[in-house]
Amino acid sequence: MADLVDEIKAKLDVVAVISQYLPLKKAGANYKALSPFTSEKTPSFMVSPQKQIWHCFSTGKGGDIFTFIEELEGVNFAEALQILADRAGLKMDDYRKKNNVANKSEKDEYFKAHELAAEFFEKQLYSTNDGKKVLEYLHRRGLDDEILKEFRVGFAPDRYDVLNPMLLDKGISKTVLLQSGLASTKNIGDERIYDKFRGRLMFPIFDYFGRICGFGGRALNKDQMPKYLNSAENLIYNKSKVLYGLSHAKLAIKEQKSVVLVEGYFDVLVPYQNGIKNVVATSGTALTQDHVRLIKRLTENVYTSFDTDEAGFKATRRAFDLLIGQDISVKTLAGLDEKDPADYVLEHGGEAYKKCVDEAIDFVDFYIGSLAKKHDVATFSGRKFLMDEVLPILKPLSDAKRMIYVDKLASVLGIKSDLLFSELQNLKLPNDHPARQTDDNAVISAKKLDLDEIALGIVLYRPDLFEGLLEFLNEKDFSQEYKGIYKELTAQYNLARENLQAWNFEKGVLADNKAKLDVLSLYAEDRYSLFTSEILKEELEKLVDKMRKNRKTQTLKGIQSEIKMAEEQGDMEKVKLLQMQYLENF
């Protein structure tokens, strides 16, 4: 694969690839962005077009275009290779045939099993008597055959032994059938398996790339429990990382710079069929941080359109807490006449729903207004309830937004804004609040460079300053990880003391550690690019002084330890010698 990797790298620039996911801003010779892996207000994500690398200094993640796709898309190297080959206009199949490269991975059997199952469910919907009754039901729900085929909706017959024998005959292992949830056993260790999805309307769940990774099975009878039966989480399916309809909607989301977030399968399909293409739903779970990161890749504008019951109201609030933590604008559709999106579109049409989207109101306005309708703000208990509910959602906001909403809340409650600001100032978010969790994660994952790493970064960026290290330090001042690197840099510097322009990374320890050293150089370039030579030299001197003090402290601690050991052994002659040595180093 090495030739293909090199060919892809030759065709695709790291800045061009990453800018499709993140808004990069020029920073000297490099580019910067807020980290996509954690919440932060100061950009720590760096991209170097010269080195063709990226590095996130908040989390320590970094690498080339392949590792970026792996991290952002949540795929393995083979899948990242496929994605980038497609973008580079290279055909993987032609390359494999030419080089006799196998195209198999552990995930392939899972994807094959789900694809075969989807084909089976589709056939059952269109070619069996029971399936045709289900098809009539779908038509009554307002869905036509075109949308059903585009989203590959199907039907699982009410039988125990139809799907799994076919999949076994096609070479799918029993292990994959059980772990993916397409089949079950009655008892642990039982050799007999049976179809898990029976007598259900089947919605295939697609991953970001449009591959079927799971199923949602809707009950067709009132006494069937549960109403929705979802695939078990497995190697290719994690409900916390999948948004239903995203593979179909992502182009529209990018074009319209917004996404409509709903709750159910029908709430995606009916609006989508009626022209609202930028619509997605969570898949059998509440909105998660991983869902928010998926959304953030495509847009910073979300319209929530959840069910209008109490559960939907709480889900909307939960979604806001998560989305606002990633600086995503949140508006809520408020004019649906207490109907879910699918029913509203069927009754009023797609254009009416689009108008509701266009007229969506800011979530905080929606939230304050909704609570004020349910609770009498003329009473003390009503006012206190609103304060307790609304102030926590204002806490994570910027000062400007907070000021606007505090004034609005004060107006609704009929009290002075100063009182609310005082309450807000003293308010502490609970430990399980999404905004607080995001901030904590950012702190936990922050990676600080050690003194020796910063010093090496500076001299890698500015080789002419290396003499500042040589004069006062030796390899003992560096951690084990960097001793050999410092020794090699010293050797190179001494060989070309007058004409040193750059370091040679072609062989030896520097070549072996080039990726790591590129990151240190990138860090120094970002941090010190605006420093004059004199100021940067002073900065390096400060680092050297700290490293020397560290060395002195470690040396004295070592001697103290030896003195203690000699005293325990009764070797007073050695104690005297060590005490003299301690004074000399003090």
N, C-alpha and C positions, 0 to 999 in steps of 0.2 A: 504493500500500500504506500510505501515511501514516495514512489514516483507520483502517485495521484495526489498525495498531500502537498508535495512541492509544487505541482501544477496548479492546485487550487490556491495556494498561497501566492503564486505568481500572478494569478488573475484577480484575486480579491484583496483589497486593502483593508487593514484592521479598522481604520476610521470609518470607512464606508459601511462595513458590516455592522459595527456597534452603533453607528448613528441611526440605523433603522430601528433600534430599540430604545436608545437613550438620547436626549437632547444634549449633544456635546458642545462645549464652549471652548474656544481657542484660549490657550494659556501658554504664551510663549511659543516654543516649538512643539508643544504637546496640546492635548485636549483634556478637559475635565468635565465631570458630571457628578450629580448626587449618586451615591451607591444604590444600585437596585436590590441589594441584598439585605439592607437594614435601613432604619429610619435615621436620617441625619440632616442637619441644616447647612453644614459646611461641606462642600464637595471633597470627597477623598478618592474618587474613582478617576484614575489617570489612564490615558491612552497615548502611546508613543508611536507616531507614524514612522520615525526613523528606525526604531527597534522592532516595530510591528508586534508590540505587546500591549497588554493592559494589566492594571493592577489596582485592586481595591484596598487602600490602606486602613480602612475600618475593619475589614474582616480577614485580611491576609490572603484573599483569593486573587488569582491572577493567571496569566498565561497568554496563549495566542488566540486566534479566531476560533479554533476548535474547542478549546476549554471554555471560551465564552459561551458558545452555543450549548455546550453540555450543561453549564451552570444555569443559564437563563431559560433554556427550553426543558431542562430536566431529562435529558436524553443521554445515552451512552455514546462512546466515540464513533461507533459504526453509524449510528443515526445522525450524529453531527456531520459526519463525512458525507452522508447522503444529502442533507440539507444544503451544505455549502457547495457540493458538486452541482446540485440543481441551480444554485444561484450563479455559479461560474459557467453554466452552460455545458457542463461535462456529463456524459451519460455513464452512470455507474455500471449498468449492465454490459455495455460495450467493453468497458475497462476490465470487468471481471472475466468476460469470455476471452479477451485478448491475453490476460495474464493468468487465466485458470484459477481465479481467486474464489473461494467458497463464500457463499452469501447466507450464512446461518448464524443465528444467535439464540440464546436461551429464550428470548422473548418471542422469537418467530413462531414457535408452536402455539403460544397463547394467542397471538394475533390470528394465526391460521384457524384456530378453534373458534374464535369469535366471528370471523368472516364466514366460515361454514355454517355456524349457527344462525347468523343473520340471513343467509341465503335460504336456509331451511324455514325460518319463521316467515319470511316474505312469501315463500311458495305456499305455505299453509294458509296465509291470509287470502291469497288470490285464487287458489285452486281447490279448496275444500269447502264443503257445505257449511261447516261451522265457521270457517274463516270468512266466508262471504257474508254471514250474519254480522260478524264483527266489522267488516268493511262498510256495511250499511250503517252501523252505529257511528263509525268515523265520519261518514258523509253527513249524517244528521248533526254531528258536532261541528260541521262547517269545513271539513278538510277534504280537498280533492285528491285524485290519484297522483297528480304531479308532485304535490308537496309530500305525500306519503312515500313516494318512491325516492324523492330526493333525500329524505331523512331515514329511509329504509325501515319504516314501521312494519311490524309483522304480528304474527299470532302464534302462541304456543298452545297446541292442542291439549286437552285434558287427559293426558296419558302419561304413564310412568316410564315407558320404554321405547320412545320414538327417536328422540334426538341422540342420546348417548350411544346407542349401537351404531348409528350412522357415523358419528365422530370417531369411534373406535376403529371402524372399518377404514376410515380415511387416514389412520395413522396417528391420531391424537391419543396420548397416553392417559391412563386412568388418573394418574397424579394431577395432570393439568386440568382434567375435567372437574376433579374434586376441589382443587385449590382455586380455580377460577369461579367456582360456584355454579357451573353449568349442570353439575350433577351432585347428588348427595348420597349418603348411606344412612340406614336406619340406626345402626349402632357402630361405635368405634371399633375398627378392625374388621367390620363386615365386608366381605368381598363383593357383595351385590350392591350395585349403584342404580339410582333411578334419576329421571329428569327432575330438576329442581323447579323449573318454570313450567307450570301446567295450567291450562285454561286461562291464560293471561294475554292481554294486549302488550306487545313487546316494543319498547323504544330502545334502539341501539344507542349507546353512549360513545361519542367519538372523542379521541384525544385531540390535542392542538393541531395535529397534522392530518386529521380526517380518518384515522384508523380506528376501527371499532375495538374498544378496550373493555366494555362492560354492557350491561343491560339494565333497564328499569322495567319491571313487569307490573302492569296495572290490573287489579282484580276486575273481573267482568260480572261477578255476582255479588249481591249485597252481603251474603254470609261468608264471603271469601276473606280470609285474613292472612297477612296484613293487606291493606288496600294497595300499597306499593311494595314490591319485593325487589330489592336491588342486588346486583352482583356482589359477591364477596370481594374484599380488597385483596389484590394479588400483585404479581410482578409487574403488570401493565396497567392496573387500575387502582387509583387512590382518589376516593370521592372528594377529599379535601383539596385536590389539585386539578379537578376537572370541572369545567363549566359547560353545561349542556348547550349545544348550538354554537359554541365559540369557533369551531373549525369552519362553519358556514358563515358566521357573522363577522369574522375578523377583518375582512376587506372593507365591509360597510362601516365598521367601527372606525377604522383608520380614515376613511373618506369623510365621514360625518363628524369625526373627532368627538364621539360620544357613544355611550352604550346604555341600553335600557335593560335594567336588571329585574327579572321576574322570578317566580317561584317554581312553576310547574312546566311539564312537557307541553301541554296544550297551550299554555301561556306564551311559549316560544313559537309553536307551529302556526297558530292562527294569526297572530300579528305578522309573522314572517311571510305567510302566504298573501297577506293584504298590504305588502309593501314596506313593512317595518323590518328591515333586514338586520339592523344592529341590535338584536335582542338575544339575551342569553339567560340561563337559569342555573342555580346551584343544582347539584346532582345528589339528591337524597341526604342533604346535610345543610346546616346553616352556613352562611358566608364565613370564610376563613381567611387568615393572613395570606395563605398561598393563593387563594382566589384573587385577593386584592392585588398581589404582585402580578398575576396574569393580566388583570385589567390595566394596571399601571403601564405595562409594556405598550399598550395600544392607545390609551386615552387617559386624560385626567378629568373627564366629565362623565358623571354617572347620574342616570335618572332611575330612581327606584320606583317600581310599580308592583308592590307585593299585594297580597290579599288584604281586604279592608277590615277583616275581623281583628280581634285583640292579638292573636298570634302574629298576624301580618304586621300589625302596628309595632309590636316588640321586635320583629325581625328587621323592620325598617330602621329602628333606633340602633339595633346592634350593628347593622350594616354601616350606618353613619359613623359610629365610633371607630370602626375598623378603617373605613375609607378616609376619614379626615386625618387619621394618623399618618397617611401617606400623601397628604396634601392634595387629595382628590376632591374636586367640587361635587357636592351632592345636592340634587334637586329631587323633589317627590311629586308624582302625579296625584293631584288631589281632586280631579273632577270626573271620577269614574262611576258616580252614582252607586257607590258601595258594591260594585261588580268587579270580578277579577278580569284581567286583561282579555282573556279569550272570549268571555261572555260579552264584554263591552264591545269588542270589535265585531262580533257576530251580530249584535243588536244595532250598532251605530255605524259600523264600517271603519275601514282603515284610515280614512282621512280624518274622521272625528278623533280617532286615537292619536294620530299625528299631532292634531291640534292640542290635545291634552299634554303631549310631550313638549310642544312649543311653549305651552302656558304653565309648565311645571314650576312650582315655587321652591325657593330655597328651603332646605330641610328644616332649619331652625325655626323659620317662620311657620312652616307646616306643623311642627311639633308643638310650639307654643300655642298656636291657634287650636289644635286638636285637643290639647289638655284643658285649655280654657273653656271649651264647650262642654267638657265632661265634669268639670269641677267648678264650684261656685267661688269665684275669686272675691266675692263680697264678704266671704267668711274668712276667719283666721286660718282654719284648717285647709281651706281651698288654696289660699295664698302660699301657705307653708308647703303644701304638696307640690305646687308648681315650682317653687324655689328649689326644693329638694330634687326634683326631676330634671330641671333645665340647667341649673348651674354646673353640674358635672360635665355636660356636653359642651359648655363654653370654656371650661378650664384649658383644654388642649389647643384652643384657637389662637391665632395671632392677636396681638394687642388691638389692632385696628378693627378686626371682625368682632372681637369680644366687646369692644366699646359700643358698636352698633347694636348688638343683640342685647346687651345689658340695658340700654336705653329703651329698646322695644319691650323687654320683659318688665321693666319698671313701669312703663306706660300701661301695660295690661293689668299689672297688680295694683296700680295707683299708689306707688311708693317712690321714694327718691332713689336715683341711680347710685348715689354715694353709698347707701346702705347695702345695695347688691354688690358693689365693688368690694366693700369691706368683707362681706360674706365669701365672695369669690377668692379673695386674697388668702383667707384662712382655710379654704377648702382643700382637703387632701383626697386625691382619687384612691379608691380601693385598690388593693394589690392585683385583683383580677380584671381591672379595667383595661380594655384593649390598648388605649393610648399609652397607659403606663407600662404595659407589657412591651410595647414597641420601643419606648425609651430605654427600658432596662436592657432589652436585647442589644441595643446599639452600644450601650456601655460595656456589657459583658463581652461582646465580640471585638471591641476595639483592640487593635494590635499596635503596641508601641515598639519602636525599634530600640535596641540597646545602643549604648554609647559607641561601642566598637563598630556596629553596623552603620551608624550615622557617619562616623569618621571615614570609614571605607567608602561610603557613598559619595562623600565630598571629593576624595582624591580620585575616585573613578570618573567623576564628572569633571574634575579639574586636576589632571595629573601634575601640573606645575606646582601644586601645593603639597606634593607628597613629602618633600624634604621636611615639612613641619611635623610629620609623624616620625621620620627617621631620627630626628635630633633627640627626641626624648623617650621614644617608645621602642619596645622590642616585641617579639612574637608572644612573649609571656603575658602581655597586656591584652591579648585577644582570646576570646573563647576558643575551645577546641575546634569548633566548626570553622573558625576563620584563621587559625594559626598558619596553616599551609598556604592559604591565599595571600596573607601578608608577607610571608617569606618569599613567594614567587613574585609579588609586586616589587619587593625590595631588590630582588635579583634583576628584574627587568629595568628598574630605575637606575641601578648602578652601572648597567651595561650601556645605557643611553642617557646619561645624566644631563647632558647639554641639549640634546635634540629630541627629548621625549615629547611626542605629540599625542599619542594614544596608546592604550594597552593592547597587547597581542593576546587574543582569546582563542587562537587557533589550536592550541594543544595544551596538555598538562592539566593542572588543577584549575586554572582559569577557564579552560574550555569545559571541564566537567561541571563547573558551577556558574556557567554563563547566565542562565536564566535568573538565578538568585542575585547575581551581581548586577544584572540589568535593572532589576527592581530597586536595588539600593541606589544606583545611579539615577534612575527616574525620580526617586524620592528627593535626592539632593538637588536635581535640576529643577524640580517643582518648587522646592522650599527656598532655594538660594539663587535662583536665576536673576533676581533683581538686585542682589548684593554686589557691591563693588568688590574688586579684588582685595582691597585692604580690609574691608569689613568681613569678608568671607574668611580671610586669613585669621582675623581676630576670633571669629567663631570657631575655627578649627583649633586655635590655641586654647580656647576655653574647654573644648572637648578633651583635648590632650591633658590639660591640667586635671580634669575630673578623673580621667582614666589613670593618671599617675597616683592620685590620691586613693583611688580604689585599689591600685596595686600595693601601695604602702599599707593600707588597712589590712589587706589580705595577708601580706608578709608578716605584719605584727601579730595577727591572730594565729598564724602558723607557729611563730616563735613561742607565743604564750602557751600554745598547746604542747609544744615540746618541753617547755620548762615544767609544766604540770606533770608530764609523764616522767621526767628525770627526777623530780622531787619524790614522786611515788616510789621510784626505784632506789631512792637514797643516793643517787649519783650527784653529790653536791659540786664536784669539780665541773661536771657538764652543766649544771645549773648556772654556775658563775660565768662560764663561757657564753651560754645562751643569753644571760642577762646583759653582758657586754654587747652581744650582737643586737639585742633589742634596742639598747641605747643608741647604737650606731645608726639604726634604721629609723629611729623615732623622729 
